[in-house]
Amino acid sequence: MSSVQLVEGVSRKQMGQVNFDAEISADGQTLYAVDGEFSGGAIPKTANIFVARRIGERFERLPNSDAIMAHINTRDLEYAPAISADEL
């Protein structure tokens, strides 16, 4: 038996889009994860980090996530967020 389940508010629910490499802040309130676009190969076509905030038992993407990550996400693959206790 597995306890793996979809985290509501995170998935874009689009074919080929996979969320991976999730990191949760030390206070448990912020989720940093990756939107990856796959098209059949082992390596994603795109991979960018996004930010979501805890709302009760779920997370919700921040509407300004793209702006927050503007200096991080590029045309290259960004993944594996590693957040310090002060979220730097």
Buried (B, 14 or more C-beta within 10 A) or exposed (E): EEEEEEBEBBBEEEEEBBBEBBBBBEEEEBBBBBBBBBEEEEEBEBBBBBBBBBEEEEBBBBEEBEEBBEEEBEEEBBBEBEBEEEEE
